[in-house]
Amino acid sequence: MVECKIPFVLALTKADKLNKTERMNQLELICSIAAKYGEIPVVPFSATKGDGTEELRRLIEKYVADKA
């Protein structure tokens, strides 16, 4: 997707299953891996708590608007 310049976001689901320290450690690890491929948005997400919903919505709306 990066090579084809297709916009995408990494939505890290089940964010509510980790405590704050675990969540930060995982986010740091995944962001460091993603950074090797460029600027890839990484969003911790929990459908149960709604965490990350607005950020994902904003990114999707931006990508759609950029295509229009």
C-alpha positions in Angstrom: 0.0 0.0 0.0 2.9 2.3 0.8 4.6 1.6 -2.5 1.3 2.1 -4.4 0.6 5.4 -2.5 -2.7 4.1 -1.2 -3.6 6.0 2.0 -4.3 3.8 5.0 -4.3 3.9 8.8 -3.3 1.2 11.3 -6.2 0.8 13.6 -5.0 -1.0 16.7 -8.1 -2.7 17.9 -8.8 -4.1 21.4 -7.0 -1.1 22.9 -9.2 -1.4 26.0 -7.8 -4.8 26.8 -4.4 -3.4 27.8 -3.5 -1.3 30.8 -2.1 2.2 30.2 1.6 1.0 30.4 1.0 -2.0 28.1 -0.9 0.2 25.6 1.9 2.8 25.5 4.6 0.1 25.1 2.7 -1.5 22.2 2.0 1.8 20.6 5.7 2.8 20.8 6.7 -0.5 19.3 4.2 -0.5 16.4 4.9 3.2 15.6 8.7 2.4 15.4 8.0 -0.4 13.0 5.5 1.7 10.9 8.0 4.6 10.8 10.3 2.4 8.6 7.7 2.7 5.9 7.0 6.4 6.1 4.3 8.5 7.8 1.6 5.9 8.6 -1.1 7.0 11.0 -1.4 4.6 14.0 -4.7 4.9 16.0 -5.4 2.8 19.2 -9.0 1.8 18.9 -11.7 0.4 21.1 -15.2 -0.3 19.8 -16.3 -1.0 23.3 -15.2 2.3 24.8 -15.3 4.3 21.6 -11.6 5.3 21.9 -10.1 6.3 18.6 -13.4 6.6 16.8 -13.2 10.3 16.1 -9.6 10.2 15.0 -10.4 7.3 12.6 -13.4 9.2 11.2 -11.3 12.3 10.7 -8.6 10.4 8.8 -11.1 8.6 6.6 -12.9 11.9 5.8 -9.5 13.4 4.9 -8.6 10.6 2.6 -11.9 10.7 0.9 -11.8 14.5 0.5 -8.3 14.2 -0.9 -9.5 11.8 -3.6 -12.5 14.0 -4.6 
